[in-house]
Amino acid sequence: RMCMPEIDPAFQMRAVEQLLELDKDWVPHSVGSSLYIRPTMIATEPHLGVRPSDDYLYFIITGPVAAYYAEGFNPVKIYVTEEYVRTVRGGVGEAKTMANYASSLFAAEIAKKKGFTQVLWLDAVERRYVEEVGTSNIFFRIGEELITPPLAGSILPGITRDCVLQLAGHWGIKVTERPISIDEVIETVQSGEMKEVFASGTAAVISPVGEISYRDRMYRISEGRVGVWAQELYDEILGIQYGEREDIFGWIRHLNL
């Protein structure tokens, strides 16, 4: 989507392994902390103009990190904006590019000043359908069904999103990828059908949502507590990452560092 060369996956894996051999002393050992790995590519051609570059630099950044949110695994408060959008279909919303972050910053600052952790983004056309929260994918548990917006060109196809879908399906949970409107979200919160809301992402893994602000009104979810499914998914994914639970999907790659 960005007109940049594709990196061979096998080459990228070798590069990551070699870098981790060099940076192994930076790997945290406390639970909840990790060494964040960020493969990056930038244009380097000395040319002024609006066109794809002929030259690029590929590099990998690592850094030890603690919990992504200050709240840790405690439920966060999110703010629904109808004025600003993060992306549009046909744009770069499904690409892991800096433009995605840039377009989110102003609304995120507004939310932060109001006392919220992140923004719940709605679609750019009708300002009606939920898409993402911050830079993470969003999930809703309505009754005994787990619902998440479909990948339709404006949502990042998160790897942790895939993990949640695979695990939930393996556990026998009914999983549905479909559009869900903010009206349905609010209605099911008010009726009690909405059992829990959580986000998924590489850094935070699973982030429970305790309150949603929409049109200057607060809506409390599951009395502000961590939901059962969110807790189970968080424990399972972290357990697999730390080698404490069986990796039935073959997600883990073991390195002898």
SVG drawing of the C-alpha trace seen along z (x, -y; Angstrom):
<svg xmlns="http://www.w3.org/2000/svg" viewBox="-32 -19 58 47">
<polyline fill="none" stroke="black" stroke-width="0.4" points="0.0,0.0 2.9,-2.4 4.8,-1.4 7.7,-0.1 9.6,3.1 8.4,6.2 10.8,7.8 11.2,11.6 9.7,13.1 12.6,15.6 15.2,12.7 13.3,10.6 13.2,13.5 17.0,14.1 17.5,10.3 15.4,10.3 17.2,13.4 20.6,11.8 19.6,8.6 18.2,10.4 21.5,12.2 23.2,8.8 20.4,7.3 19.7,10.3 20.9,8.5 18.1,6.0 15.3,8.6 13.3,7.9 12.5,10.8 9.6,9.4 6.1,10.5 4.3,7.9 7.5,6.4 9.0,7.4 11.5,6.4 9.5,4.6 10.6,5.3 9.7,2.8 10.8,3.6 10.9,0.2 11.4,-1.0 12.0,-4.6 12.7,-6.2 16.3,-7.5 16.6,-8.7 17.9,-12.4 15.0,-13.6 12.4,-16.3 9.0,-15.4 5.8,-13.4 6.5,-10.0 7.7,-6.6 11.4,-6.5 13.9,-4.4 15.9,-3.8 14.8,-2.6 16.5,-1.7 15.2,1.3 16.1,1.5 14.8,3.0 14.4,1.1 14.2,2.9 13.5,1.5 12.5,2.9 9.0,1.8 6.6,2.2 2.8,2.2 1.6,0.2 -1.1,-1.7 -0.4,-3.3 -3.5,-1.5 -1.7,1.8 -4.4,4.6 -7.0,2.5 -10.0,1.3 -9.5,-1.9 -11.9,-4.7 -12.4,-5.5 -13.8,-8.5 -16.0,-8.3 -15.3,-11.0 -17.8,-11.8 -15.8,-14.8 -12.5,-13.2 -11.7,-9.9 -8.5,-7.9 -8.8,-6.6 -11.1,-6.0 -11.7,-3.0 -9.4,-3.3 -6.8,-5.0 -4.0,-3.6 -6.0,-2.4 -5.1,1.2 -1.4,0.5 1.1,0.3 2.3,-3.2 3.1,-6.3 0.2,-8.1 -2.1,-6.0 -0.6,-7.3 -0.3,-10.9 -4.0,-11.1 -4.9,-9.9 -2.8,-12.3 -5.1,-15.3 -8.2,-13.4 -6.1,-11.4 -4.9,-14.6 -8.4,-15.8 -9.4,-12.5 -6.4,-12.6 -7.2,-16.2 -10.7,-15.0 -9.3,-12.2 -9.6,-9.3 -7.0,-6.7 -7.9,-6.3 -10.3,-7.2 -12.9,-4.8 -13.0,-5.5 -16.1,-5.5 -16.3,-5.0 -15.5,-8.0 -18.7,-7.9 -21.6,-7.7 -19.8,-8.3 -21.8,-5.3 -19.9,-2.0 -17.2,-1.2 -13.8,-0.5 -10.9,-0.6 -9.8,-1.9 -6.6,-4.0 -4.3,-1.9 -5.8,1.4 -8.5,3.8 -11.8,3.8 -13.9,6.7 -17.4,6.8 -18.9,9.6 -22.7,9.4 -24.3,12.3 -22.2,15.3 -21.0,14.0 -17.7,12.3 -18.1,9.6 -15.4,7.6 -15.6,5.2 -14.6,6.9 -11.4,6.1 -12.9,4.0 -10.0,1.7 -9.9,-0.7 -8.8,1.5 -5.4,2.8 -5.3,6.6 -3.6,7.0 -1.7,10.2 -3.1,10.2 -6.6,9.9 -5.9,13.1 -4.7,14.8 -8.0,13.7 -10.1,15.0 -8.3,18.4 -8.3,18.9 -12.0,17.9 -13.0,20.2 -10.9,23.1 -12.7,22.6 -16.1,23.0 -17.0,19.3 -19.2,18.0 -17.1,15.4 -18.6,13.0 -16.9,10.5 -19.5,7.9 -20.2,4.2 -21.4,3.0 -22.8,-0.5 -22.2,-2.8 -26.0,-2.8 -25.9,1.0 -23.0,0.7 -24.8,-1.8 -28.1,0.0 -26.5,3.3 -24.6,1.6 -27.8,0.1 -29.8,3.4 -27.0,5.4 -26.4,7.6 -23.0,6.1 -20.9,8.3 -17.5,6.9 -15.4,4.8 -11.7,5.1 -9.0,4.1 -6.2,6.2 -2.7,5.2 0.9,6.2 2.1,4.0 -0.9,4.2 -2.0,7.7 -5.5,7.4 -6.8,4.1 -10.2,4.2 -12.5,1.3 -14.4,0.2 -16.2,-3.0 -17.2,-4.6 -18.0,-8.3 -20.4,-9.1 -22.1,-12.4 -21.1,-13.7 -22.5,-10.7 -20.6,-7.9 -21.5,-4.3 -20.1,-1.8 -19.4,1.8 -19.5,4.8 -19.4,2.4 -15.9,1.3 -14.4,4.7 -12.2,6.9 -14.3,9.2 -14.0,13.0 -13.1,13.5 -10.6,10.6 -8.9,12.1 -8.8,15.6 -7.4,14.4 -4.8,12.3 -3.7,15.1 -3.6,17.6 -1.7,15.4 0.9,14.4 1.1,18.0 2.0,19.1 4.5,16.2 6.2,17.2 6.2,20.9 3.9,21.7 1.0,22.9 0.8,25.2 1.3,23.5 -1.2,25.5 -1.1,23.1 2.6,23.0 2.9,19.2 6.2,19.4 9.7,19.5 12.4,20.5 15.8,18.9 19.0,20.1 20.4,16.8"/>
</svg>
